Amino acid sequence: MIDATLVANELAQARACRLAAEAAWLDVEELLWELQRSEAIWPRLALAESVSEPRLGAAPPASTPIALAA
């Protein structure tokens, strides 16, 4: 038998999750809109990219050779 209160609780939880996801997407859209219209942010983004982890395909850091015993 289906428990109506359990189903109602799950639906309420699903609605709350959907509303939270929509609100987060609106925040992302607003941030993208600001980035597209702001000239001052691009140098900061370039700096943040160069300081972060190495990009895919980048050369690995040089390692020091191990001296061989004579």
All heavy atoms as TSV, in Angstrom:
chain	resi	resn	atom	element	x	y	z
A	1	MET	N	N	0.845	-1.180	0.000
A	1	MET	CA	C	0.000	0.000	0.000
A	1	MET	C	C	0.891	1.244	0.000
A	1	MET	O	O	1.939	1.255	0.623
A	1	MET	CB	C	-0.881	-0.033	1.241
A	1	MET	CG	C	-1.818	1.107	1.361
A	1	MET	SD	S	-3.337	0.469	2.043
A	1	MET	CE	C	-4.515	1.174	1.017
A	2	ILE	N	N	0.453	2.254	-0.679
A	2	ILE	CA	C	1.208	3.504	-0.786
A	2	ILE	C	C	0.854	4.416	0.389
A	2	ILE	O	O	-0.325	4.654	0.664
A	2	ILE	CB	C	0.895	4.201	-2.121
A	2	ILE	CG1	C	1.343	3.318	-3.276
A	2	ILE	CG2	C	1.559	5.560	-2.179
A	2	ILE	CD1	C	0.962	3.859	-4.633
A	3	ASP	N	N	1.874	4.913	1.046
A	3	ASP	CA	C	1.681	5.828	2.168
A	3	ASP	C	C	1.576	7.248	1.611
A	3	ASP	O	O	2.554	7.793	1.081
A	3	ASP	CB	C	2.847	5.705	3.140
A	3	ASP	CG	C	2.661	6.516	4.405
A	3	ASP	OD1	O	1.570	7.104	4.588
A	3	ASP	OD2	O	3.591	6.551	5.221
A	4	ALA	N	N	0.414	7.846	1.707
A	4	ALA	CA	C	0.161	9.167	1.123
A	4	ALA	C	C	1.016	10.250	1.774
A	4	ALA	O	O	1.479	11.170	1.084
A	4	ALA	CB	C	-1.315	9.518	1.240
A	5	THR	N	N	1.249	10.168	3.051
A	5	THR	CA	C	2.054	11.202	3.720
A	5	THR	C	C	3.517	11.110	3.289
A	5	THR	O	O	4.177	12.131	3.113
A	5	THR	CB	C	1.964	11.079	5.252
A	5	THR	OG1	O	2.345	9.766	5.641
A	5	THR	CG2	C	0.556	11.375	5.739
A	6	LEU	N	N	3.999	9.880	3.081
A	6	LEU	CA	C	5.372	9.710	2.623
A	6	LEU	C	C	5.539	10.276	1.216
A	6	LEU	O	O	6.514	10.982	0.921
A	6	LEU	CB	C	5.761	8.230	2.654
A	6	LEU	CG	C	7.206	7.899	2.366
A	6	LEU	CD1	C	8.103	8.486	3.449
A	6	LEU	CD2	C	7.401	6.399	2.278
A	7	VAL	N	N	4.576	10.012	0.342
A	7	VAL	CA	C	4.613	10.543	-1.019
A	7	VAL	C	C	4.529	12.064	-0.994
A	7	VAL	O	O	5.251	12.749	-1.722
A	7	VAL	CB	C	3.481	9.926	-1.874
A	7	VAL	CG1	C	3.381	10.620	-3.227
A	7	VAL	CG2	C	3.692	8.440	-2.056
A	8	ALA	N	N	3.668	12.609	-0.146
A	8	ALA	CA	C	3.535	14.066	-0.042
A	8	ALA	C	C	4.831	14.696	0.443
A	8	ALA	O	O	5.245	15.758	-0.064
A	8	ALA	CB	C	2.381	14.413	0.896
A	9	ASN	N	N	5.493	14.063	1.399
A	9	ASN	CA	C	6.780	14.577	1.896
A	9	ASN	C	C	7.839	14.549	0.799
A	9	ASN	O	O	8.629	15.484	0.650
A	9	ASN	CB	C	7.246	13.777	3.105
A	9	ASN	CG	C	6.433	14.065	4.346
A	9	ASN	OD1	O	5.779	15.103	4.433
A	9	ASN	ND2	N	6.457	13.154	5.293
A	10	GLU	N	N	7.895	13.442	0.037
A	10	GLU	CA	C	8.865	13.339	-1.052
A	10	GLU	C	C	8.602	14.385	-2.133
A	10	GLU	O	O	9.543	14.977	-2.678
A	10	GLU	CB	C	8.856	11.935	-1.643
A	10	GLU	CG	C	9.484	10.905	-0.729
A	10	GLU	CD	C	9.493	9.515	-1.335
A	10	GLU	OE1	O	9.164	9.359	-2.526
A	10	GLU	OE2	O	9.845	8.575	-0.602
A	11	LEU	N	N	7.336	14.630	-2.444
A	11	LEU	CA	C	7.001	15.664	-3.432
A	11	LEU	C	C	7.384	17.051	-2.938
A	11	LEU	O	O	7.897	17.875	-3.699
A	11	LEU	CB	C	5.502	15.625	-3.757
A	11	LEU	CG	C	5.054	14.502	-4.688
A	11	LEU	CD1	C	3.538	14.501	-4.811
A	11	LEU	CD2	C	5.697	14.667	-6.056
A	12	ALA	N	N	7.156	17.322	-1.662
A	12	ALA	CA	C	7.531	18.617	-1.101
A	12	ALA	C	C	9.047	18.794	-1.144
A	12	ALA	O	O	9.553	19.879	-1.474
A	12	ALA	CB	C	7.016	18.731	0.333
A	13	GLN	N	N	9.777	17.713	-0.862
A	13	GLN	CA	C	11.235	17.769	-0.924
A	13	GLN	C	C	11.716	17.990	-2.359
A	13	GLN	O	O	12.634	18.767	-2.608
A	13	GLN	CB	C	11.820	16.465	-0.385
A	13	GLN	CG	C	12.884	16.643	0.621
A	13	GLN	CD	C	13.355	15.304	1.173
A	13	GLN	OE1	O	12.895	14.221	0.797
A	13	GLN	NE2	N	14.289	15.382	2.102
A	14	ALA	N	N	11.085	17.321	-3.308
A	14	ALA	CA	C	11.456	17.487	-4.717
A	14	ALA	C	C	11.186	18.911	-5.186
A	14	ALA	O	O	11.993	19.503	-5.913
A	14	ALA	CB	C	10.693	16.486	-5.576
A	15	ARG	N	N	10.064	19.477	-4.771
A	15	ARG	CA	C	9.751	20.868	-5.137
A	15	ARG	C	C	10.778	21.833	-4.546
A	15	ARG	O	O	11.233	22.764	-5.204
A	15	ARG	CB	C	8.353	21.247	-4.656
A	15	ARG	CG	C	7.258	20.667	-5.479
A	15	ARG	CD	C	5.881	21.191	-5.030
A	15	ARG	NE	N	4.844	20.416	-5.657
A	15	ARG	CZ	C	4.078	19.512	-5.019
A	15	ARG	NH1	N	4.236	19.296	-3.725
A	15	ARG	NH2	N	3.166	18.848	-5.674
A	16	ALA	N	N	11.171	21.608	-3.299
A	16	ALA	CA	C	12.167	22.471	-2.648
A	16	ALA	C	C	13.510	22.363	-3.369
A	16	ALA	O	O	14.187	23.377	-3.581
A	16	ALA	CB	C	12.313	22.090	-1.178
A	17	CYS	N	N	13.888	21.164	-3.778
A	17	CYS	CA	C	15.141	20.990	-4.523
A	17	CYS	C	C	15.080	21.683	-5.870
A	17	CYS	O	O	16.045	22.311	-6.308
A	17	CYS	CB	C	15.436	19.506	-4.707
A	17	CYS	SG	S	15.911	18.664	-3.192
A	18	ARG	N	N	13.943	21.577	-6.548
A	18	ARG	CA	C	13.791	22.244	-7.846
A	18	ARG	C	C	13.887	23.754	-7.700
A	18	ARG	O	O	14.564	24.431	-8.478
A	18	ARG	CB	C	12.452	21.870	-8.491
A	18	ARG	CG	C	12.240	22.518	-9.859
A	18	ARG	CD	C	10.912	22.134	-10.480
A	18	ARG	NE	N	9.768	22.316	-9.618
A	18	ARG	CZ	C	9.108	23.472	-9.472
A	18	ARG	NH1	N	9.501	24.551	-10.109
A	18	ARG	NH2	N	8.055	23.548	-8.673
A	19	LEU	N	N	13.236	24.300	-6.672
A	19	LEU	CA	C	13.304	25.748	-6.446
A	19	LEU	C	C	14.726	26.194	-6.114
A	19	LEU	O	O	15.179	27.244	-6.576
A	19	LEU	CB	C	12.336	26.152	-5.333
A	19	LEU	CG	C	10.848	26.036	-5.684
A	19	LEU	CD1	C	10.001	26.327	-4.455
A	19	LEU	CD2	C	10.475	26.961	-6.834
A	20	ALA	N	N	15.445	25.401	-5.332
A	20	ALA	CA	C	16.835	25.732	-5.001
A	20	ALA	C	C	17.709	25.696	-6.251
A	20	ALA	O	O	18.573	26.556	-6.443
A	20	ALA	CB	C	17.373	24.768	-3.946
A	21	ALA	N	N	17.476	24.708	-7.120
A	21	ALA	CA	C	18.253	24.618	-8.360
A	21	ALA	C	C	17.944	25.793	-9.279
A	21	ALA	O	O	18.852	26.364	-9.903
A	21	ALA	CB	C	17.950	23.301	-9.064
A	22	GLU	N	N	16.695	26.184	-9.374
A	22	GLU	CA	C	16.336	27.341	-10.198
A	22	GLU	C	C	16.970	28.617	-9.657
A	22	GLU	O	O	17.450	29.452	-10.417
A	22	GLU	CB	C	14.817	27.490	-10.279
A	22	GLU	CG	C	14.156	26.435	-11.144
A	22	GLU	CD	C	12.635	26.534	-11.116
A	22	GLU	OE1	O	12.082	27.379	-10.366
A	22	GLU	OE2	O	12.000	25.746	-11.843
A	23	ALA	N	N	16.977	28.774	-8.340
A	23	ALA	CA	C	17.598	29.958	-7.736
A	23	ALA	C	C	19.099	29.977	-8.002
A	23	ALA	O	O	19.675	31.023	-8.302
A	23	ALA	CB	C	17.324	29.989	-6.230
A	24	ALA	N	N	19.740	28.812	-7.915
A	24	ALA	CA	C	21.181	28.740	-8.190
A	24	ALA	C	C	21.453	29.080	-9.649
A	24	ALA	O	O	22.422	29.786	-9.959
A	24	ALA	CB	C	21.706	27.353	-7.856
A	25	TRP	N	N	20.617	28.601	-10.561
A	25	TRP	CA	C	20.815	28.892	-11.973
A	25	TRP	C	C	20.652	30.394	-12.237
A	25	TRP	O	O	21.388	30.971	-13.032
A	25	TRP	CB	C	19.867	28.080	-12.840
A	25	TRP	CG	C	20.041	28.411	-14.281
A	25	TRP	CD1	C	19.137	28.998	-15.104
A	25	TRP	CD2	C	21.231	28.228	-15.082
A	25	TRP	NE1	N	19.685	29.170	-16.347
A	25	TRP	CE2	C	20.955	28.710	-16.360
A	25	TRP	CE3	C	22.484	27.708	-14.811
A	25	TRP	CZ2	C	21.901	28.677	-17.380
A	25	TRP	CZ3	C	23.416	27.675	-15.823
A	25	TRP	CH2	C	23.128	28.153	-17.085
A	26	LEU	N	N	19.722	31.036	-11.556
A	26	LEU	CA	C	19.561	32.486	-11.717
A	26	LEU	C	C	20.817	33.218	-11.256
A	26	LEU	O	O	21.239	34.192	-11.878
A	26	LEU	CB	C	18.332	32.981	-10.956
A	26	LEU	CG	C	16.986	32.570	-11.542
A	26	LEU	CD1	C	15.849	33.035	-10.629
A	26	LEU	CD2	C	16.801	33.112	-12.943
A	27	ASP	N	N	21.434	32.738	-10.174
A	27	ASP	CA	C	22.692	33.334	-9.711
A	27	ASP	C	C	23.792	33.167	-10.756
A	27	ASP	O	O	24.574	34.087	-11.007
A	27	ASP	CB	C	23.137	32.707	-8.391
A	27	ASP	CG	C	22.252	33.111	-7.218
A	27	ASP	OD1	O	21.508	34.104	-7.349
A	27	ASP	OD2	O	22.319	32.425	-6.182
A	28	VAL	N	N	23.857	31.990	-11.374
A	28	VAL	CA	C	24.867	31.742	-12.407
A	28	VAL	C	C	24.617	32.642	-13.611
A	28	VAL	O	O	25.550	33.236	-14.159
A	28	VAL	CB	C	24.873	30.254	-12.815
A	28	VAL	CG1	C	25.707	30.017	-14.056
A	28	VAL	CG2	C	25.366	29.397	-11.668
A	29	GLU	N	N	23.367	32.763	-14.026
A	29	GLU	CA	C	23.043	33.630	-15.160
A	29	GLU	C	C	23.428	35.080	-14.875
A	29	GLU	O	O	23.963	35.769	-15.736
A	29	GLU	CB	C	21.553	33.550	-15.488
A	29	GLU	CG	C	21.166	32.324	-16.263
A	29	GLU	CD	C	19.701	32.336	-16.639
A	29	GLU	OE1	O	18.885	32.933	-15.906
A	29	GLU	OE2	O	19.377	31.734	-17.674
A	30	GLU	N	N	23.165	35.543	-13.658
A	30	GLU	CA	C	23.519	36.914	-13.290
A	30	GLU	C	C	25.034	37.108	-13.314
A	30	GLU	O	O	25.533	38.119	-13.819
A	30	GLU	CB	C	22.969	37.243	-11.901
A	30	GLU	CG	C	23.245	38.667	-11.476
A	30	GLU	CD	C	22.693	38.979	-10.085
A	30	GLU	OE1	O	21.997	38.138	-9.498
A	30	GLU	OE2	O	22.980	40.085	-9.595
A	31	LEU	N	N	25.777	36.137	-12.798
A	31	LEU	CA	C	27.233	36.217	-12.809
A	31	LEU	C	C	27.757	36.244	-14.246
A	31	LEU	O	O	28.636	37.043	-14.582
A	31	LEU	CB	C	27.828	35.036	-12.047
A	31	LEU	CG	C	29.346	34.952	-12.019
A	31	LEU	CD1	C	29.944	36.167	-11.323
A	31	LEU	CD2	C	29.792	33.675	-11.330
A	32	LEU	N	N	27.216	35.392	-15.114
A	32	LEU	CA	C	27.635	35.390	-16.515
A	32	LEU	C	C	27.323	36.722	-17.185
A	32	LEU	O	O	28.113	37.248	-17.966
A	32	LEU	CB	C	26.966	34.240	-17.268
A	32	LEU	CG	C	27.459	32.849	-16.904
A	32	LEU	CD1	C	26.598	31.789	-17.586
A	32	LEU	CD2	C	28.914	32.680	-17.275
A	33	TRP	N	N	26.164	37.284	-16.895
A	33	TRP	CA	C	25.783	38.569	-17.467
A	33	TRP	C	C	26.775	39.648	-17.042
A	33	TRP	O	O	27.227	40.445	-17.848
A	33	TRP	CB	C	24.364	38.924	-17.022
A	33	TRP	CG	C	23.829	40.161	-17.655
A	33	TRP	CD1	C	23.206	40.272	-18.857
A	33	TRP	CD2	C	23.884	41.487	-17.111
A	33	TRP	NE1	N	22.874	41.581	-19.084
A	33	TRP	CE2	C	23.275	42.345	-18.038
A	33	TRP	CE3	C	24.398	42.021	-15.927
A	33	TRP	CZ2	C	23.156	43.716	-17.825
A	33	TRP	CZ3	C	24.271	43.389	-15.717
A	33	TRP	CH2	C	23.665	44.208	-16.661
A	34	GLU	N	N	27.137	39.647	-15.751
A	34	GLU	CA	C	28.100	40.630	-15.255
A	34	GLU	C	C	29.474	40.429	-15.892
A	34	GLU	O	O	30.150	41.397	-16.244
A	34	GLU	CB	C	28.215	40.547	-13.733
A	34	GLU	CG	C	27.007	41.076	-12.999
A	34	GLU	CD	C	27.121	40.901	-11.491
A	34	GLU	OE1	O	28.197	40.510	-11.011
A	34	GLU	OE2	O	26.123	41.157	-10.800
A	35	LEU	N	N	29.899	39.192	-16.047
A	35	LEU	CA	C	31.197	38.918	-16.659
A	35	LEU	C	C	31.241	39.375	-18.110
A	35	LEU	O	O	32.248	39.903	-18.574
A	35	LEU	CB	C	31.521	37.424	-16.585
A	35	LEU	CG	C	31.951	36.905	-15.237
A	35	LEU	CD1	C	32.059	35.389	-15.270
A	35	LEU	CD2	C	33.264	37.516	-14.807
A	36	GLN	N	N	30.160	39.163	-18.834
A	36	GLN	CA	C	30.128	39.547	-20.238
A	36	GLN	C	C	30.179	41.058	-20.418
A	36	GLN	O	O	30.653	41.544	-21.428
A	36	GLN	CB	C	28.870	38.998	-20.909
A	36	GLN	CG	C	28.917	37.504	-21.076
A	36	GLN	CD	C	27.584	36.940	-21.548
A	36	GLN	OE1	O	26.565	37.611	-21.513
A	36	GLN	NE2	N	27.607	35.685	-21.982
A	37	ARG	N	N	29.708	41.799	-19.449
A	37	ARG	CA	C	29.647	43.257	-19.578
A	37	ARG	C	C	30.742	43.994	-18.832
A	37	ARG	O	O	30.827	45.199	-18.893
A	37	ARG	CB	C	28.279	43.732	-19.123
A	37	ARG	CG	C	27.253	43.519	-20.211
A	37	ARG	CD	C	25.893	43.181	-19.661
A	37	ARG	NE	N	24.974	42.798	-20.723
A	37	ARG	CZ	C	24.910	41.587	-21.248
A	37	ARG	NH1	N	25.705	40.645	-20.833
A	37	ARG	NH2	N	24.041	41.295	-22.202
A	38	SER	N	N	31.598	43.286	-18.136
A	38	SER	CA	C	32.637	43.929	-17.340
A	38	SER	C	C	33.991	43.767	-18.015
A	38	SER	O	O	34.463	42.662	-18.237
A	38	SER	CB	C	32.677	43.312	-15.942
A	38	SER	OG	O	33.753	43.850	-15.214
A	39	GLU	N	N	34.616	44.876	-18.339
A	39	GLU	CA	C	35.951	44.847	-18.947
A	39	GLU	C	C	37.033	44.609	-17.882
A	39	GLU	O	O	38.056	44.025	-18.168
A	39	GLU	CB	C	36.226	46.187	-19.641
A	39	GLU	CG	C	35.275	46.490	-20.772
A	39	GLU	CD	C	35.699	45.839	-22.064
A	39	GLU	OE1	O	36.903	45.614	-22.226
A	39	GLU	OE2	O	34.822	45.555	-22.890
A	40	ALA	N	N	36.801	45.063	-16.659
A	40	ALA	CA	C	37.833	45.011	-15.621
A	40	ALA	C	C	38.056	43.598	-15.087
A	40	ALA	O	O	39.095	43.314	-14.514
A	40	ALA	CB	C	37.459	45.932	-14.465
A	41	ILE	N	N	37.110	42.703	-15.285
A	41	ILE	CA	C	37.233	41.369	-14.691
A	41	ILE	C	C	38.166	40.471	-15.489
A	41	ILE	O	O	38.769	39.554	-14.944
A	41	ILE	CB	C	35.839	40.722	-14.534
A	41	ILE	CG1	C	35.890	39.507	-13.611
A	41	ILE	CG2	C	35.280	40.296	-15.866
A	41	ILE	CD1	C	36.098	39.827	-12.181
A	42	TRP	N	N	38.355	40.699	-16.773
A	42	TRP	CA	C	39.133	39.779	-17.606
A	42	TRP	C	C	40.586	39.645	-17.171
A	42	TRP	O	O	41.096	38.524	-17.122
A	42	TRP	CB	C	39.010	40.150	-19.077
A	42	TRP	CG	C	37.611	39.927	-19.547
A	42	TRP	CD1	C	36.708	40.868	-19.907
A	42	TRP	CD2	C	36.918	38.676	-19.651
A	42	TRP	NE1	N	35.507	40.288	-20.228
A	42	TRP	CE2	C	35.608	38.945	-20.082
A	42	TRP	CE3	C	37.284	37.360	-19.399
A	42	TRP	CZ2	C	34.666	37.941	-20.283
A	42	TRP	CZ3	C	36.346	36.359	-19.602
A	42	TRP	CH2	C	35.066	36.656	-20.034
A	43	PRO	N	N	41.303	40.717	-16.830
A	43	PRO	CA	C	42.677	40.508	-16.346
A	43	PRO	C	C	42.720	39.677	-15.060
A	43	PRO	O	O	43.622	38.882	-14.861
A	43	PRO	CB	C	43.208	41.925	-16.103
A	43	PRO	CG	C	42.372	42.791	-16.972
A	43	PRO	CD	C	41.021	42.136	-17.025
A	44	ARG	N	N	41.736	39.835	-14.205
A	44	ARG	CA	C	41.696	39.049	-12.971
A	44	ARG	C	C	41.472	37.577	-13.275
A	44	ARG	O	O	42.058	36.705	-12.653
A	44	ARG	CB	C	40.594	39.558	-12.047
A	44	ARG	CG	C	40.880	40.915	-11.489
A	44	ARG	CD	C	39.836	41.313	-10.484
A	44	ARG	NE	N	39.918	42.732	-10.269
A	44	ARG	CZ	C	38.887	43.505	-10.026
A	44	ARG	NH1	N	37.694	42.995	-9.954
A	44	ARG	NH2	N	39.041	44.796	-9.852
A	45	LEU	N	N	40.602	37.291	-14.227
A	45	LEU	CA	C	40.360	35.905	-14.602
A	45	LEU	C	C	41.609	35.278	-15.201
A	45	LEU	O	O	41.926	34.125	-14.928
A	45	LEU	CB	C	39.203	35.811	-15.598
A	45	LEU	CG	C	37.813	36.029	-15.020
A	45	LEU	CD1	C	36.777	36.004	-16.132
A	45	LEU	CD2	C	37.486	34.984	-13.983
A	46	ALA	N	N	42.329	36.029	-16.019
A	46	ALA	CA	C	43.550	35.507	-16.618
A	46	ALA	C	C	44.583	35.210	-15.527
A	46	ALA	O	O	45.271	34.195	-15.579
A	46	ALA	CB	C	44.107	36.504	-17.626
A	47	LEU	N	N	44.676	36.066	-14.531
A	47	LEU	CA	C	45.614	35.849	-13.432
A	47	LEU	C	C	45.208	34.617	-12.628
A	47	LEU	O	O	46.039	33.788	-12.302
A	47	LEU	CB	C	45.671	37.078	-12.517
A	47	LEU	CG	C	46.553	36.940	-11.284
A	47	LEU	CD1	C	48.004	36.755	-11.694
A	47	LEU	CD2	C	46.411	38.139	-10.380
A	48	ALA	N	N	43.937	34.488	-12.341
A	48	ALA	CA	C	43.474	33.340	-11.568
A	48	ALA	C	C	43.733	32.047	-12.325
A	48	ALA	O	O	44.074	31.032	-11.729
A	48	ALA	CB	C	41.992	33.479	-11.258
A	49	GLU	N	N	43.600	32.069	-13.635
A	49	GLU	CA	C	43.832	30.864	-14.407
A	49	GLU	C	C	45.309	30.474	-14.379
A	49	GLU	O	O	45.646	29.308	-14.268
A	49	GLU	CB	C	43.374	31.059	-15.845
A	49	GLU	CG	C	43.515	29.795	-16.669
A	49	GLU	CD	C	43.061	29.999	-18.094
A	49	GLU	OE1	O	43.085	31.139	-18.569
A	49	GLU	OE2	O	42.721	29.010	-18.734
A	50	SER	N	N	46.194	31.445	-14.443
A	50	SER	CA	C	47.612	31.123	-14.477
A	50	SER	C	C	48.137	30.670	-13.114
A	50	SER	O	O	49.128	29.974	-13.046
A	50	SER	CB	C	48.417	32.336	-14.960
A	50	SER	OG	O	48.293	33.396	-14.040
A	51	VAL	N	N	47.462	31.032	-12.050
A	51	VAL	CA	C	47.908	30.658	-10.711
A	51	VAL	C	C	47.345	29.299	-10.304
A	51	VAL	O	O	47.936	28.598	-9.510
A	51	VAL	CB	C	47.474	31.737	-9.684
A	51	VAL	CG1	C	47.754	31.303	-8.267
A	51	VAL	CG2	C	48.185	33.036	-9.993
A	52	SER	N	N	46.245	28.904	-10.893
A	52	SER	CA	C	45.585	27.663	-10.499
A	52	SER	C	C	46.369	26.445	-10.966
A	52	SER	O	O	47.460	26.566	-11.514
A	52	SER	CB	C	44.164	27.631	-11.064
A	52	SER	OG	O	44.234	27.560	-12.467
A	53	GLU	N	N	45.773	25.282	-10.785
A	53	GLU	CA	C	46.428	24.032	-11.157
A	53	GLU	C	C	46.763	24.036	-12.653
A	53	GLU	O	O	46.104	24.693	-13.444
A	53	GLU	CB	C	45.501	22.868	-10.847
A	53	GLU	CG	C	45.272	22.686	-9.368
A	53	GLU	CD	C	44.371	21.504	-9.086
A	53	GLU	OE1	O	44.180	20.681	-9.982
A	53	GLU	OE2	O	43.867	21.426	-7.970
A	54	PRO	N	N	47.781	23.268	-13.039
A	54	PRO	CA	C	48.148	23.226	-14.453
A	54	PRO	C	C	47.012	22.705	-15.313
A	54	PRO	O	O	46.227	21.876	-14.876
A	54	PRO	CB	C	49.327	22.272	-14.501
A	54	PRO	CG	C	49.561	21.800	-13.130
A	54	PRO	CD	C	48.603	22.449	-12.209
A	55	ARG	N	N	46.925	23.233	-16.515
A	55	ARG	CA	C	45.876	22.825	-17.444
A	55	ARG	C	C	46.192	21.446	-18.016
A	55	ARG	O	O	47.322	20.982	-17.983
A	55	ARG	CB	C	45.774	23.823	-18.590
A	55	ARG	CG	C	45.214	25.154	-18.144
A	55	ARG	CD	C	45.102	26.050	-19.323
A	55	ARG	NE	N	46.022	27.155	-19.080
A	55	ARG	CZ	C	46.424	27.999	-19.979
A	55	ARG	NH1	N	46.034	27.891	-21.211
A	55	ARG	NH2	N	47.231	28.970	-19.674
A	56	LEU	N	N	45.168	20.821	-18.577
A	56	LEU	CA	C	45.369	19.540	-19.232
A	56	LEU	C	C	46.293	19.721	-20.418
A	56	LEU	O	O	46.192	20.694	-21.158
A	56	LEU	CB	C	44.036	18.966	-19.706
A	56	LEU	CG	C	43.077	18.541	-18.604
A	56	LEU	CD1	C	41.766	18.091	-19.221
A	56	LEU	CD2	C	43.666	17.421	-17.778
A	57	GLY	N	N	47.186	18.832	-20.623
A	57	GLY	CA	C	48.101	18.919	-21.751
A	57	GLY	C	C	49.335	19.748	-21.457
A	57	GLY	O	O	50.222	19.859	-22.287
A	58	ALA	N	N	49.399	20.357	-20.288
A	58	ALA	CA	C	50.577	21.161	-19.947
A	58	ALA	C	C	51.738	20.228	-19.627
A	58	ALA	O	O	51.556	19.096	-19.181
A	58	ALA	CB	C	50.273	22.051	-18.748
A	59	ALA	N	N	52.931	20.700	-19.860
A	59	ALA	CA	C	54.125	19.892	-19.587
A	59	ALA	C	C	54.250	19.671	-18.080
A	59	ALA	O	O	53.993	20.578	-17.294
A	59	ALA	CB	C	55.361	20.596	-20.118
A	60	PRO	N	N	54.653	18.475	-17.661
A	60	PRO	CA	C	54.824	18.238	-16.218
A	60	PRO	C	C	56.002	19.034	-15.695
A	60	PRO	O	O	56.891	19.396	-16.453
A	60	PRO	CB	C	55.082	16.730	-16.153
A	60	PRO	CG	C	55.561	16.348	-17.499
A	60	PRO	CD	C	54.943	17.322	-18.465
A	61	PRO	N	N	56.022	19.330	-14.395
A	61	PRO	CA	C	57.149	20.084	-13.844
A	61	PRO	C	C	58.452	19.302	-13.995
A	61	PRO	O	O	58.467	18.078	-13.935
A	61	PRO	CB	C	56.772	20.278	-12.379
A	61	PRO	CG	C	55.709	19.277	-12.107
A	61	PRO	CD	C	55.045	18.965	-13.405
A	62	ALA	N	N	59.519	20.039	-14.215
A	62	ALA	CA	C	60.820	19.407	-14.391
A	62	ALA	C	C	61.284	18.807	-13.069
A	62	ALA	O	O	61.132	19.405	-12.016
A	62	ALA	CB	C	61.837	20.435	-14.879
A	63	SER	N	N	61.833	17.611	-13.131
A	63	SER	CA	C	62.331	16.986	-11.912
A	63	SER	C	C	63.850	16.950	-11.968
A	63	SER	O	O	64.453	16.966	-13.027
A	63	SER	CB	C	61.779	15.569	-11.772
A	63	SER	OG	O	62.205	14.804	-12.877
A	64	THR	N	N	64.457	16.908	-10.802
A	64	THR	CA	C	65.917	16.883	-10.749
A	64	THR	C	C	66.378	15.448	-10.993
A	64	THR	O	O	65.777	14.499	-10.452
A	64	THR	CB	C	66.425	17.381	-9.387
A	64	THR	OG1	O	65.805	16.583	-8.379
A	64	THR	CG2	C	66.073	18.824	-9.176
A	65	PRO	N	N	67.391	15.260	-11.806
A	65	PRO	CA	C	67.862	13.884	-12.086
A	65	PRO	C	C	68.485	13.261	-10.843
A	65	PRO	O	O	69.089	13.959	-10.017
A	65	PRO	CB	C	68.868	14.071	-13.190
A	65	PRO	CG	C	69.246	15.510	-13.175
A	65	PRO	CD	C	68.113	16.252	-12.535
A	66	ILE	N	N	68.343	11.982	-10.723
A	66	ILE	CA	C	68.917	11.252	-9.590
A	66	ILE	C	C	70.353	10.882	-9.963
A	66	ILE	O	O	70.614	10.322	-11.022
A	66	ILE	CB	C	68.104	9.983	-9.288
A	66	ILE	CG1	C	66.665	10.363	-8.929
A	66	ILE	CG2	C	68.750	9.159	-8.194
A	66	ILE	CD1	C	65.748	9.210	-8.784
A	67	ALA	N	N	71.292	11.218	-9.072
A	67	ALA	CA	C	72.697	10.918	-9.334
A	67	ALA	C	C	72.925	9.423	-9.163
A	67	ALA	O	O	72.447	8.810	-8.213
A	67	ALA	CB	C	73.570	11.699	-8.374
A	68	LEU	N	N	73.615	8.838	-10.124
A	68	LEU	CA	C	73.918	7.424	-10.049
A	68	LEU	C	C	75.171	7.192	-9.213
A	68	LEU	O	O	76.122	7.939	-9.275
A	68	LEU	CB	C	74.141	6.855	-11.457
A	68	LEU	CG	C	72.927	6.958	-12.385
A	68	LEU	CD1	C	73.315	6.486	-13.765
A	68	LEU	CD2	C	71.787	6.139	-11.842
A	69	ALA	N	N	75.140	6.148	-8.424
A	69	ALA	CA	C	76.301	5.816	-7.592
A	69	ALA	C	C	77.429	5.268	-8.483
A	69	ALA	O	O	77.176	4.502	-9.407
A	69	ALA	CB	C	75.927	4.789	-6.539
A	70	ALA	N	N	78.654	5.647	-8.195
A	70	ALA	CA	C	79.790	5.216	-9.023
A	70	ALA	C	C	80.301	3.874	-8.613
A	70	ALA	O	O	80.227	3.378	-7.573
A	70	ALA	CB	C	80.909	6.233	-8.947
